[in-house]
């Protein structure tokens, strides 16, 4: 075994003697390269960055004003022409003048009733939107006292105050429940059964539309059929949720759905439908015409789910992927060659 060397202590003078001797020119050059150390204050680094204000793009109202002005002008011209027609009818005879005046009064009453009804239905939909926004806030809080009056208003609006589900909600409600817990209880006891009935109606409408489009030989008939069945489904869902919508509101909701699908959901629909229809197994079983029926049924199902989200008094936490997948499966089984119709 080798012996360990003894430790050696070095002095600072030993290292100084080992350093190379530099000329005065080289020493001055090195001093220029090395700068003197500086002490910085941490407060100097707290620089306040002035944020630019977020400027949201303003939506142009020129189109609305243009259409509104055109409609007002046409209404004024039509009113003047009709007033002149009424004056001429009275000059022609008492019977003709009375008939035209009676028709005018009846038409005015019908238009007033229609406008009031549409305004009231629109107000109900706005109220549901306010409930959804308010419930989203309450679900993130731990407060008390606001949820129960809102639940009472929702039940009165849905005309289900004597419903068995509401009685169950009253029995399970406790004073120590927070607003978030009360809304969750309302969701489970009241809205769950309504959602199940709505899903059944959506699936039925999607199946009927898909089969009818697959059997229809005319493209125009397909469009009218989808429009009619979609509007009928919207009215059925609105009655189920206690928010009846008229024909005008149904068309407005369908227009909003088309805009939503076009801007935000087109890619998702393509992925969902393509994943189930482009496969080798299904593409070999479905013809082009049957594929159109399947796509029409899927669109009606998506429309129903969109309407369900607009009509519910609370935000919908359900996804439409499971419903669309179930509709696809049912339509493929129904329309595939070799399947037996029920």
C-alpha distance (Angstrom), angle and dihedral (degrees) to the residues before:
residue distance angle dihedral
X1 . . .
X2 3.82 . .
X3 3.76 119.8 .
X4 3.80 118.9 -111.4
X5 3.76 117.0 -114.3
X6 3.73 118.7 -114.1
X7 3.78 118.3 -107.4
X8 3.77 116.1 -101.0
X9 3.79 123.6 -149.8
X10 3.79 116.7 -145.7
X11 3.76 125.1 -154.1
X12 3.78 126.1 -141.5
X13 3.78 90.0 -114.3
X14 3.79 89.5 62.9
X15 3.83 91.1 60.5
X16 3.77 92.7 44.9
X17 3.77 90.3 54.1
X18 3.80 90.6 51.7
X19 3.82 94.5 54.8
X20 3.80 114.5 99.5
X21 3.75 116.5 -107.1
X22 3.81 111.8 -113.6
X23 3.74 128.1 -157.0
X24 3.83 119.0 -117.3
X25 3.82 90.1 -106.0
X26 3.82 92.8 55.2
X27 3.82 91.6 46.0
X28 3.81 92.3 53.8
X29 3.83 90.7 47.6
X30 3.81 91.4 53.2
X31 3.80 91.7 48.3
X32 3.80 89.8 53.9
X33 3.80 90.7 53.2
X34 3.79 93.8 49.1
X35 3.78 112.7 67.4
X36 3.74 125.4 -156.8
X37 3.81 115.9 -96.0
X38 3.79 115.5 -102.9
X39 3.79 130.1 -154.8
X40 3.80 115.1 -134.9
X41 3.78 126.2 -159.2
X42 3.84 113.0 -130.2
X43 3.79 89.3 -138.8
X44 3.80 89.0 66.8
X45 3.81 90.0 67.7
X46 3.83 94.6 56.2
X47 3.75 94.4 94.9
X48 3.77 114.5 173.7
X49 3.76 110.2 -132.6
X50 3.75 112.5 -150.9
X51 3.78 107.8 -136.5
X52 3.73 118.0 -142.9
X53 3.80 113.4 -123.4
X54 3.76 115.1 -103.4
X55 3.75 108.0 -112.0
X56 3.78 112.6 -158.0
X57 3.77 115.8 -151.3
X58 3.74 109.4 -104.3
X59 3.74 115.4 -127.4
X60 3.73 112.0 -124.1
X61 3.79 113.6 -117.6
X62 3.78 93.9 -170.3
X63 3.80 92.1 100.5
X64 3.80 92.5 50.6
X65 3.78 92.4 48.3
X66 3.79 90.7 46.5
X67 3.79 94.5 51.9
X68 3.80 91.2 41.5
X69 3.77 92.1 51.7
X70 3.79 92.1 47.1
X71 3.81 91.6 49.4
X72 3.79 91.9 47.5
X73 3.80 91.3 49.4
X74 3.79 92.5 49.7
X75 3.80 90.5 47.8
X76 3.80 91.5 50.8
X77 3.81 92.7 48.4
X78 3.80 91.7 47.0
X79 3.81 90.8 48.4
X80 3.80 92.8 51.4
X81 3.81 91.8 47.3
X82 3.79 92.1 48.3
X83 3.79 91.8 47.9
X84 3.80 89.5 52.3
X85 3.80 89.2 48.6
X86 3.81 90.6 52.6
X87 3.81 91.4 50.1
X88 3.80 91.1 50.2
X89 3.81 91.1 48.0
X90 3.81 91.7 55.2
X91 3.78 89.8 50.0
X92 3.79 90.0 51.2
X93 3.79 94.4 54.5
X94 3.77 146.7 -43.4
X95 3.79 95.0 -106.7
X96 3.80 94.6 50.1
X97 3.80 92.5 45.6
X98 3.80 92.1 49.8
X99 3.80 91.9 49.4
X100 3.80 93.9 49.2
X101 3.81 92.4 45.8
X102 3.80 91.7 48.5
X103 3.80 90.6 49.3
X104 3.81 89.8 50.0
X105 3.79 93.6 50.6
X106 3.81 92.1 46.2
X107 3.80 91.9 49.4
X108 3.79 91.0 48.8
X109 3.80 91.8 51.3
X110 3.80 92.0 48.8
X111 3.79 92.2 49.0
X112 3.80 91.0 47.9
X113 3.79 91.5 49.9
X114 3.79 91.3 47.2
X115 3.80 92.6 48.8
X116 3.80 93.0 47.7
X117 3.79 91.8 48.7
X118 3.80 92.9 49.9
X119 3.80 90.8 47.0
X120 3.80 91.2 51.1
X121 3.81 92.3 48.5
X122 3.78 91.2 47.9
X123 3.79 88.9 50.6
X124 3.81 90.0 53.9
X125 3.79 91.3 52.9
X126 3.80 90.2 48.8
X127 3.80 89.2 51.6
X128 3.79 90.5 53.1
X129 3.77 90.2 51.4
X130 3.81 89.5 52.6
X131 3.82 89.9 50.1
X132 3.80 91.2 52.1
X133 3.79 92.0 50.3
X134 3.80 92.1 46.2
X135 3.80 93.2 47.1
X136 3.81 90.7 50.6
X137 3.79 88.0 57.4
X138 3.81 94.1 45.7
X139 3.79 93.1 49.1
X140 3.81 89.2 61.4
X141 3.80 94.6 50.1
X142 3.81 138.2 72.1
X143 3.79 97.4 -141.9
X144 3.80 131.4 124.0
X145 3.78 137.3 -138.8
X146 3.82 106.9 37.6
X147 3.80 103.5 76.8
X148 3.80 100.2 60.9
X149 3.85 96.7 55.8
X150 3.79 88.5 47.2
X151 3.82 90.6 51.0
X152 3.80 89.2 51.9
X153 3.79 90.7 51.4
X154 3.80 91.2 49.3
X155 3.80 92.3 50.7
X156 3.80 91.9 48.2
X157 3.80 90.2 49.4
X158 3.81 90.6 50.4
X159 3.84 89.5 45.9
X160 3.79 91.9 -129.4
X161 3.82 101.7 119.2
X162 3.81 91.4 126.1
X163 3.77 93.3 43.6
X164 3.79 120.5 129.2
X165 3.81 90.3 -126.0
X166 3.80 91.5 55.4
X167 3.80 90.6 50.5
X168 3.80 88.6 51.8
X169 3.80 89.2 50.5
X170 3.81 90.4 52.3
X171 3.80 91.8 49.6
X172 3.81 94.2 50.5
X173 3.80 95.4 42.3
X174 3.79 114.8 106.8
X175 3.77 131.3 -168.9
X176 3.81 93.5 -123.1
X177 3.82 93.2 58.2
X178 3.78 115.4 113.9
X179 3.78 122.0 -134.2
X180 3.80 91.0 -100.1
X181 3.81 91.3 52.2
X182 3.81 91.9 47.8
X183 3.80 91.3 52.2
X184 3.79 90.0 49.1
X185 3.81 90.0 50.5
X186 3.81 90.3 49.1
X187 3.80 89.2 50.9
X188 3.80 93.1 51.4
X189 3.79 100.2 41.3
X190 3.82 103.0 34.7
X191 3.80 112.8 18.7
X192 3.81 98.8 39.4
X193 3.81 94.2 70.1
X194 3.81 91.5 44.1
X195 3.81 90.2 50.7
X196 3.80 90.8 51.6
X197 3.81 91.6 51.4
X198 3.81 90.1 46.9
X199 3.80 91.7 50.6
X200 3.80 89.6 51.8
X201 3.81 90.8 52.9
X202 3.80 91.6 47.3
X203 3.80 92.5 51.5
X204 3.80 91.1 47.6
X205 3.81 92.5 50.5
X206 3.80 91.8 46.5
X207 3.80 91.9 50.1
X208 3.80 93.2 48.7
X209 3.80 92.3 47.4
X210 3.79 94.1 47.0
X211 3.80 94.0 49.7
X212 3.82 93.1 44.7
X213 3.82 93.6 49.4
X214 3.79 91.3 47.3
X215 3.81 90.6 53.9
X216 3.82 97.2 40.2
X217 3.83 114.6 95.5
X218 3.83 96.7 -162.2
X219 3.80 126.3 76.0
X220 3.82 93.1 -151.5
X221 3.78 90.1 53.3
X222 3.80 89.0 51.3
X223 3.79 92.0 54.8
X224 3.79 93.5 47.4
X225 3.78 91.0 46.1
X226 3.81 93.7 51.8
X227 3.81 90.7 46.1
X228 3.80 93.7 49.1
X229 3.80 95.8 44.4
X230 3.79 92.0 44.9
X231 3.81 92.3 51.7
X232 3.81 90.7 47.1
X233 3.80 91.0 50.3
X234 3.81 90.9 50.1
X235 3.80 91.3 53.9
X236 3.81 91.0 48.2
X237 3.80 91.8 50.9
X238 3.79 92.1 45.8
X239 3.80 91.5 54.0
X240 3.80 89.9 47.9
X241 3.81 91.8 54.2
X242 3.80 93.4 41.0
X243 3.80 96.2 -112.7
X244 3.82 106.9 106.9
X245 3.79 114.7 -159.8
X246 3.77 125.6 -161.0
X247 3.76 128.9 -137.9
X248 3.77 92.8 -87.9
X249 3.80 93.1 51.6
X250 3.80 90.2 45.6
X251 3.79 90.9 55.9
X252 3.81 90.7 45.7
X253 3.81 90.9 51.4
X254 3.80 91.2 48.6
X255 3.80 89.7 50.1
X256 3.80 90.2 50.9
X257 3.79 89.8 49.2
X258 3.80 91.9 51.9
X259 3.81 90.7 50.2
X260 3.80 91.3 48.5
X261 3.79 92.7 49.2
X262 3.80 92.5 45.4
X263 3.80 95.8 50.1
X264 3.80 103.8 31.3
X265 3.78 112.4 8.7
X266 3.79 107.2 41.2
X267 3.79 94.4 93.0
X268 3.80 92.2 44.8
X269 3.80 91.8 51.4
X270 3.79 90.8 48.3
X271 3.80 91.1 51.8
X272 3.80 95.5 44.3
X273 3.77 95.3 45.6
X274 3.78 95.1 37.8
X275 3.78 92.7 52.3
X276 3.79 90.0 58.0
X277 3.79 102.1 34.1
X278 3.80 105.6 36.9
X279 3.78 93.6 59.6
X280 3.76 117.0 114.3
X281 3.77 93.4 -117.7
X282 3.80 97.3 54.6
X283 3.78 98.1 34.1
X284 3.78 88.9 57.6
X285 3.79 91.6 51.9
X286 3.81 100.4 44.1
X287 3.76 126.2 67.4
X288 3.78 123.0 -149.2
X289 3.80 92.4 -98.1
X290 3.77 93.5 49.8
X291 3.79 89.3 47.1
X292 3.80 89.3 57.4
X293 3.78 89.1 53.1
X294 3.79 91.0 51.5
X295 3.80 91.9 49.5
X296 3.82 91.2 48.4
X297 3.78 90.2 51.9
X298 3.79 91.0 49.4
X299 3.80 91.5 51.0
X300 3.81 91.2 51.1
X301 3.81 89.5 49.6
X302 3.80 90.6 51.5
X303 3.81 89.6 48.0
X304 3.79 90.3 52.1
X305 3.78 92.6 50.3
X306 3.81 90.4 47.9
X307 3.81 90.7 51.2
X308 3.79 90.1 47.4
X309 3.79 90.3 56.4
X310 3.81 90.5 49.7
X311 3.81 95.0 47.7
X312 3.80 100.2 43.9
X313 3.81 115.0 99.1
X314 3.83 90.1 -142.9
X315 3.81 128.1 48.4
X316 3.78 112.1 -86.3
X317 3.78 112.3 -118.1
X318 3.80 91.7 -176.3
X319 3.78 125.0 103.0
X320 3.76 124.6 -135.8
X321 3.81 94.4 -142.4
X322 3.79 94.1 86.6
X323 3.80 91.5 47.8
X324 3.80 92.9 47.7
X325 3.79 90.9 48.1
X326 3.80 91.3 50.4
X327 3.81 91.4 48.5
X328 3.80 90.2 49.4
X329 3.79 91.4 51.2
X330 3.81 93.1 48.1
X331 3.80 93.5 46.7
X332 3.79 93.3 47.9
X333 3.79 90.9 50.5
X334 3.79 90.5 47.8
X335 3.80 99.0 43.4
X336 3.79 102.7 32.5
X337 3.83 115.0 109.6
X338 3.77 112.1 -96.8
X339 3.81 94.5 27.1
X340 3.76 119.0 125.0
X341 3.78 118.9 -128.6
X342 3.75 115.8 -125.3
